[in-house]
Amino acid sequence: MKLYKSWNDVPLILRTEDVVTLLGINRTIAVKWCKAGIIPATKKGGIWFIQKADLMKEFSHAFDIPAGRETA
């Protein structure tokens, strides 16, 4: 599990394991939410890819920073 010190450290394109860490959910839930469209994601070659901006927009209430802003 990779931990991030700030949003600047989070890659622009995430995988489900990043979402698990950032949202504090398990992998099964992350995949289920990707399939259901709760987390905007694209599946390529069996791997889900999530844009950081989309995750921040959809889950800004779960983070300490407003959507669209990154910490320094």
MOPAC internal coordinates of N, CA, C and O (Angstrom, degrees):
PM7 1SCF
backbone

  N    0.0000 0     0.00 0     0.00 0    0    0    0
  C    1.4481 1     0.00 0     0.00 0    1    0    0
  C    1.5211 1   108.34 1     0.00 0    2    1    0
  O    1.2310 1   120.43 1   -55.10 1    3    2    1
  N    1.3196 1   116.78 1   124.90 1    3    2    1
  C    1.4573 1   122.15 1   179.39 1    5    3    2
  C    1.5176 1   109.04 1   -95.22 1    6    5    3
  O    1.2310 1   120.85 1   -49.80 1    7    6    5
  N    1.3178 1   115.98 1   130.20 1    7    6    5
  C    1.4584 1   121.41 1   176.31 1    9    7    6
  C    1.5170 1   109.04 1  -103.47 1   10    9    7
  O    1.2310 1   120.79 1   -35.30 1   11   10    9
  N    1.3211 1   116.09 1   144.70 1   11   10    9
  C    1.4559 1   121.85 1  -178.77 1   13   11   10
  C    1.5189 1   109.30 1  -113.80 1   14   13   11
  O    1.2310 1   120.65 1   -42.29 1   15   14   13
  N    1.3403 1   116.36 1   137.71 1   15   14   13
  C    1.4637 1   120.95 1   179.83 1   17   15   14
  C    1.5205 1   111.26 1   -80.38 1   18   17   15
  O    1.2310 1   120.19 1   147.67 1   19   18   17
  N    1.3287 1   117.25 1   -32.33 1   19   18   17
  C    1.4619 1   121.24 1   179.16 1   21   19   18
  C    1.5260 1   108.77 1  -151.61 1   22   21   19
  O    1.2310 1   120.97 1   -10.13 1   23   22   21
  N    1.3255 1   115.75 1   169.87 1   23   22   21
  C    1.4636 1   120.01 1   178.72 1   25   23   22
  C    1.5157 1   111.43 1   -64.74 1   26   25   23
  O    1.2310 1   119.90 1   154.96 1   27   26   25
  N    1.3319 1   117.80 1   -25.04 1   27   26   25
  C    1.4608 1   120.31 1   177.05 1   29   27   26
  C    1.5213 1   111.49 1   -64.17 1   30   29   27
  O    1.2310 1   119.93 1   154.40 1   31   30   29
  N    1.3238 1   117.73 1   -25.60 1   31   30   29
  C    1.4641 1   122.41 1   179.49 1   33   31   30
  C    1.5274 1   112.91 1   -82.70 1   34   33   31
  O    1.2310 1   120.37 1   163.90 1   35   34   33
  N    1.3110 1   116.90 1   -16.10 1   35   34   33
  C    1.4675 1   121.45 1  -177.82 1   37   35   34
  C    1.5297 1   108.57 1   -78.63 1   38   37   35
  O    1.2310 1   119.77 1   -50.68 1   39   38   37
  N    1.3352 1   118.05 1   129.32 1   39   38   37
  C    1.4687 1   119.80 1   179.54 1   41   39   38
  C    1.5261 1   111.96 1   -63.71 1   42   41   39
  O    1.2310 1   120.85 1   -24.30 1   43   42   41
  N    1.3221 1   115.98 1   155.70 1   43   42   41
  C    1.4661 1   120.77 1  -179.99 1   45   43   42
  C    1.5219 1   111.66 1   -67.49 1   46   45   43
  O    1.2310 1   120.46 1   146.50 1   47   46   45
  N    1.3141 1   116.73 1   -33.50 1   47   46   45
  C    1.4592 1   122.17 1   177.23 1   49   47   46
  C    1.5243 1   107.73 1  -112.80 1   50   49   47
  O    1.2310 1   120.83 1   -55.09 1   51   50   49
  N    1.3207 1   116.02 1   124.91 1   51   50   49
  C    1.4599 1   122.33 1  -176.23 1   53   51   50
  C    1.5191 1   110.70 1  -108.96 1   54   53   51
  O    1.2310 1   121.36 1   -20.12 1   55   54   53
  N    1.3091 1   115.00 1   159.88 1   55   54   53
  C    1.4574 1   122.20 1   171.06 1   57   55   54
  C    1.5211 1   107.16 1  -114.60 1   58   57   55
  O    1.2310 1   120.55 1    -7.20 1   59   58   57
  N    1.3165 1   116.56 1   172.80 1   59   58   57
  C    1.4682 1   118.80 1  -175.56 1   61   59   58
  C    1.5228 1   112.17 1   -58.89 1   62   61   59
  O    1.2310 1   119.34 1   145.04 1   63   62   61
  N    1.3322 1   118.86 1   -34.96 1   63   62   61
  C    1.4657 1   119.54 1  -179.70 1   65   63   62
  C    1.5287 1   111.97 1   -64.35 1   66   65   63
  O    1.2310 1   120.21 1   149.08 1   67   66   65
  N    1.3449 1   117.21 1   -30.92 1   67   66   65
  C    1.4641 1   120.37 1   175.26 1   69   67   66
  C    1.5248 1   110.42 1   -68.71 1   70   69   67
  O    1.2310 1   120.88 1   137.54 1   71   70   69
  N    1.3299 1   115.92 1   -42.46 1   71   70   69
  C    1.4647 1   121.05 1   179.74 1   73   71   70
  C    1.5258 1   110.42 1   -63.47 1   74   73   71
  O    1.2310 1   120.50 1   139.86 1   75   74   73
  N    1.3184 1   116.66 1   -40.14 1   75   74   73
  C    1.4689 1   121.39 1   177.24 1   77   75   74
  C    1.5247 1   109.86 1   -56.29 1   78   77   75
  O    1.2310 1   120.55 1   132.81 1   79   78   77
  N    1.3269 1   116.56 1   -47.19 1   79   78   77
  C    1.4617 1   121.44 1  -179.90 1   81   79   78
  C    1.5218 1   111.54 1   -65.95 1   82   81   79
  O    1.2310 1   120.22 1   133.16 1   83   82   81
  N    1.3186 1   117.18 1   -46.84 1   83   82   81
  C    1.4659 1   121.23 1  -175.02 1   85   83   82
  C    1.5253 1   112.95 1   -68.83 1   86   85   83
  O    1.2310 1   120.24 1   142.17 1   87   86   85
  N    1.3298 1   117.15 1   -37.83 1   87   86   85
  C    1.4654 1   120.41 1  -177.02 1   89   87   86
  C    1.5210 1   113.51 1   -96.03 1   90   89   87
  O    1.2310 1   120.36 1   167.79 1   91   90   89
  N    1.3279 1   116.92 1   -12.21 1   91   90   89
  C    1.4637 1   119.62 1  -179.22 1   93   91   90
  C    1.5184 1   112.85 1    69.53 1   94   93   91
  O    1.2310 1   121.04 1  -144.46 1   95   94   93
  N    1.3340 1   115.62 1    35.54 1   95   94   93
  C    1.4614 1   120.92 1   178.06 1   97   95   94
  C    1.5277 1   108.32 1  -115.72 1   98   97   95
  O    1.2310 1   120.27 1    -9.32 1   99   98   97
  N    1.3392 1   117.08 1   170.68 1   99   98   97
  C    1.4660 1   118.29 1   177.55 1  101   99   98
  C    1.5284 1   110.17 1   -91.08 1  102  101   99
  O    1.2310 1   121.04 1   -12.87 1  103  102  101
  N    1.3260 1   115.61 1   167.13 1  103  102  101
  C    1.4597 1   121.24 1  -174.67 1  105  103  102
  C    1.5242 1   111.93 1   -62.51 1  106  105  103
  O    1.2310 1   119.89 1   141.20 1  107  106  105
  N    1.3164 1   117.81 1   -38.80 1  107  106  105
  C    1.4643 1   121.26 1   179.88 1  109  107  106
  C    1.5209 1   110.78 1   -58.69 1  110  109  107
  O    1.2310 1   120.51 1   134.93 1  111  110  109
  N    1.3186 1   116.62 1   -45.07 1  111  110  109
  C    1.4731 1   121.15 1   178.83 1  113  111  110
  C    1.5245 1   110.25 1   -65.57 1  114  113  111
  O    1.2310 1   119.91 1   137.01 1  115  114  113
  N    1.3277 1   117.78 1   -42.99 1  115  114  113
  C    1.4659 1   121.05 1   179.91 1  117  115  114
  C    1.5257 1   110.85 1   -58.61 1  118  117  115
  O    1.2310 1   120.27 1   134.35 1  119  118  117
  N    1.3216 1   117.09 1   -45.65 1  119  118  117
  C    1.4678 1   121.00 1   179.31 1  121  119  118
  C    1.5245 1   110.46 1   -65.89 1  122  121  119
  O    1.2310 1   120.29 1   137.35 1  123  122  121
  N    1.3220 1   117.04 1   -42.65 1  123  122  121
  C    1.4678 1   121.09 1   178.63 1  125  123  122
  C    1.5294 1   110.44 1   -59.89 1  126  125  123
  O    1.2310 1   120.21 1   136.80 1  127  126  125
  N    1.3348 1   117.20 1   -43.20 1  127  126  125
  C    1.4612 1   121.28 1   179.51 1  129  127  126
  C    1.5271 1   111.47 1   -67.33 1  130  129  127
  O    1.2310 1   119.80 1   144.94 1  131  130  129
  N    1.3314 1   117.98 1   -35.06 1  131  130  129
  C    1.4676 1   120.82 1   175.46 1  133  131  130
  C    1.5255 1   110.04 1   -64.39 1  134  133  131
  O    1.2310 1   120.47 1   133.57 1  135  134  133
  N    1.3196 1   116.71 1   -46.43 1  135  134  133
  C    1.4690 1   121.37 1   179.69 1  137  135  134
  C    1.5218 1   111.65 1   -61.39 1  138  137  135
  O    1.2310 1   120.48 1   141.67 1  139  138  137
  N    1.3342 1   116.69 1   -38.33 1  139  138  137
  C    1.4653 1   121.74 1  -177.13 1  141  139  138
  C    1.5263 1   112.72 1   -82.12 1  142  141  139
  O    1.2310 1   119.86 1   170.66 1  143  142  141
  N    1.3281 1   117.87 1    -9.34 1  143  142  141
  C    1.4598 1   120.73 1  -178.84 1  145  143  142
  C    1.5139 1   113.71 1    84.65 1  146  145  143
  O    1.2310 1   119.97 1  -175.47 1  147  146  145
  N    1.3214 1   117.67 1     4.53 1  147  146  145
  C    1.4665 1   120.71 1   176.71 1  149  147  146
  C    1.5245 1   109.10 1   -65.10 1  150  149  147
  O    1.2310 1   121.27 1   139.79 1  151  150  149
  N    1.3218 1   115.18 1   -40.21 1  151  150  149
  C    1.4595 1   121.70 1   170.99 1  153  151  150
  C    1.5238 1   106.03 1  -104.65 1  154  153  151
  O    1.2310 1   119.62 1   -63.50 1  155  154  153
  N    1.3456 1   118.33 1   116.50 1  155  154  153
  C    1.4638 1   119.41 1   177.49 1  157  155  154
  C    1.5314 1   109.59 1   -62.50 1  158  157  155
  O    1.2310 1   120.37 1   -59.63 1  159  158  157
  N    1.3238 1   116.90 1   120.37 1  159  158  157
  C    1.4614 1   120.53 1  -174.68 1  161  159  158
  C    1.5199 1   110.53 1  -151.32 1  162  161  159
  O    1.2310 1   121.58 1   -20.55 1  163  162  161
  N    1.3244 1   114.58 1   159.45 1  163  162  161
  C    1.4554 1   122.84 1   175.86 1  165  163  162
  C    1.5163 1   107.83 1  -123.64 1  166  165  163
  O    1.2310 1   120.81 1   -44.15 1  167  166  165
  N    1.3234 1   116.06 1   135.85 1  167  166  165
  C    1.4615 1   120.11 1   179.46 1  169  167  166
  C    1.5262 1   109.08 1  -105.14 1  170  169  167
  O    1.2310 1   121.25 1   -55.16 1  171  170  169
  N    1.3346 1   115.22 1   124.84 1  171  170  169
  C    1.4639 1   121.25 1   177.53 1  173  171  170
  C    1.5150 1   108.17 1  -133.63 1  174  173  171
  O    1.2310 1   120.70 1   -55.26 1  175  174  173
  N    1.3222 1   116.27 1   124.74 1  175  174  173
  C    1.4558 1   120.62 1   178.42 1  177  175  174
  C    1.5149 1   113.88 1    58.43 1  178  177  175
  O    1.2310 1   120.53 1  -147.19 1  179  178  177
  N    1.3185 1   116.59 1    32.81 1  179  178  177
  C    1.4602 1   120.95 1   178.59 1  181  179  178
  C    1.5171 1   114.66 1    82.72 1  182  181  179
  O    1.2310 1   120.22 1  -176.00 1  183  182  181
  N    1.3322 1   117.18 1     4.00 1  183  182  181
  C    1.4657 1   121.38 1  -179.01 1  185  183  182
  C    1.5245 1   109.00 1  -116.68 1  186  185  183
  O    1.2310 1   120.91 1   -47.19 1  187  186  185
  N    1.3331 1   115.87 1   132.81 1  187  186  185
  C    1.4585 1   121.35 1   177.20 1  189  187  186
  C    1.5232 1   109.71 1   -85.69 1  190  189  187
  O    1.2310 1   120.90 1   -45.90 1  191  190  189
  N    1.3368 1   115.89 1   134.10 1  191  190  189
  C    1.4591 1   122.65 1   177.08 1  193  191  190
  C    1.5228 1   108.78 1  -120.37 1  194  193  191
  O    1.2310 1   120.94 1   -45.99 1  195  194  193
  N    1.3301 1   115.81 1   134.01 1  195  194  193
  C    1.4594 1   122.74 1  -176.08 1  197  195  194
  C    1.5220 1   107.98 1  -128.65 1  198  197  195
  O    1.2310 1   120.35 1   -47.45 1  199  198  197
  N    1.3255 1   116.93 1   132.55 1  199  198  197
  C    1.4602 1   119.76 1   176.31 1  201  199  198
  C    1.5240 1   109.22 1   -79.87 1  202  201  199
  O    1.2310 1   121.11 1   -44.34 1  203  202  201
  N    1.3264 1   115.47 1   135.66 1  203  202  201
  C    1.4613 1   120.73 1  -179.37 1  205  203  202
  C    1.5305 1   110.89 1   -55.29 1  206  205  203
  O    1.2310 1   120.08 1   136.51 1  207  206  205
  N    1.3256 1   117.44 1   -43.49 1  207  206  205
  C    1.4647 1   121.02 1  -178.47 1  209  207  206
  C    1.5263 1   111.25 1   -60.85 1  210  209  207
  O    1.2310 1   120.09 1   139.84 1  211  210  209
  N    1.3324 1   117.44 1   -40.16 1  211  210  209
  C    1.4676 1   120.93 1   178.81 1  213  211  210
  C    1.5209 1   111.21 1   -65.81 1  214  213  211
  O    1.2310 1   120.66 1   137.94 1  215  214  213
  N    1.3253 1   116.35 1   -42.06 1  215  214  213
  C    1.4640 1   120.17 1   179.17 1  217  215  214
  C    1.5244 1   110.33 1   -63.45 1  218  217  215
  O    1.2310 1   120.67 1   135.62 1  219  218  217
  N    1.3246 1   116.32 1   -44.38 1  219  218  217
  C    1.4645 1   120.29 1   179.83 1  221  219  218
  C    1.5284 1   111.04 1   -63.12 1  222  221  219
  O    1.2310 1   120.51 1   140.20 1  223  222  221
  N    1.3258 1   116.63 1   -39.80 1  223  222  221
  C    1.4689 1   120.66 1   179.86 1  225  223  222
  C    1.5256 1   111.14 1   -65.35 1  226  225  223
  O    1.2310 1   120.42 1   133.07 1  227  226  225
  N    1.3236 1   116.80 1   -46.93 1  227  226  225
  C    1.4631 1   121.38 1  -176.74 1  229  227  226
  C    1.5219 1   113.42 1   -72.22 1  230  229  227
  O    1.2310 1   120.26 1   150.90 1  231  230  229
  N    1.3252 1   117.11 1   -29.10 1  231  230  229
  C    1.4592 1   120.56 1  -173.80 1  233  231  230
  C    1.5236 1   112.53 1  -122.93 1  234  233  231
  O    1.2310 1   120.02 1  -152.48 1  235  234  233
  N    1.3282 1   117.57 1    27.52 1  235  234  233
  C    1.4693 1   120.14 1  -178.47 1  237  235  234
  C    1.5240 1   111.81 1   -59.25 1  238  237  235
  O    1.2310 1   120.21 1   152.01 1  239  238  237
  N    1.3259 1   117.21 1   -27.99 1  239  238  237
  C    1.4661 1   120.52 1   178.13 1  241  239  238
  C    1.5270 1   111.88 1   -66.20 1  242  241  239
  O    1.2310 1   120.06 1   159.28 1  243  242  241
  N    1.3298 1   117.50 1   -20.72 1  243  242  241
  C    1.4646 1   121.42 1  -178.16 1  245  243  242
  C    1.5258 1   112.63 1   -89.98 1  246  245  243
  O    1.2310 1   120.66 1   171.63 1  247  246  245
  N    1.3353 1   116.34 1    -8.37 1  247  246  245
  C    1.4575 1   120.64 1  -177.00 1  249  247  246
  C    1.5193 1   110.31 1  -111.87 1  250  249  247
  O    1.2310 1   120.88 1   -16.43 1  251  250  249
  N    1.3243 1   115.93 1   163.57 1  251  250  249
  C    1.4593 1   121.47 1  -179.69 1  253  251  250
  C    1.5212 1   113.37 1   -84.54 1  254  253  251
  O    1.2310 1   119.88 1  -178.11 1  255  254  253
  N    1.3301 1   117.84 1     1.89 1  255  254  253
  C    1.4555 1   120.89 1  -178.43 1  257  255  254
  C    1.5207 1   109.20 1  -124.12 1  258  257  255
  O    1.2310 1   119.85 1   -31.32 1  259  258  257
  N    1.3284 1   117.89 1   148.68 1  259  258  257
  C    1.4623 1   120.28 1   178.44 1  261  259  258
  C    1.5275 1   111.28 1   -66.84 1  262  261  259
  O    1.2310 1   120.58 1   -26.71 1  263  262  261
  N    1.3205 1   116.49 1   153.29 1  263  262  261
  C    1.4618 1   121.00 1   177.82 1  265  263  262
  C    1.5180 1   109.76 1   -58.96 1  266  265  263
  O    1.2310 1   120.95 1   -38.78 1  267  266  265
  N    1.3181 1   115.79 1   141.22 1  267  266  265
  C    1.4530 1   120.38 1   177.18 1  269  267  266
  C    1.5083 1   114.81 1    85.87 1  270  269  267
  O    1.2310 1   119.67 1   178.55 1  271  270  269
  N    1.3190 1   118.23 1    -1.45 1  271  270  269
  C    1.4663 1   121.50 1   179.13 1  273  271  270
  C    1.5122 1   110.01 1  -121.23 1  274  273  271
  O    1.2310 1   120.89 1   -36.44 1  275  274  273
  N    1.3019 1   115.91 1   143.56 1  275  274  273
  C    1.4538 1   120.62 1   176.31 1  277  275  274
  C    1.5143 1   108.94 1  -115.05 1  278  277  275
  O    1.2310 1   121.18 1   -27.87 1  279  278  277
  N    1.3117 1   115.35 1   152.13 1  279  278  277
  C    1.4568 1   119.37 1   176.29 1  281  279  278
  C    1.5127 1   109.53 1   -79.59 1  282  281  279
  O    1.2310 1   120.75 1   -23.61 1  283  282  281
  N    1.2947 1   116.16 1   156.39 1  283  282  281
  C    1.4725 1   120.62 1  -179.91 1  285  283  282
  C    1.5039 1   111.15 1   -82.87 1  286  285  283
  O    1.2310 1   120.10 1   180.00 1  287  286  285

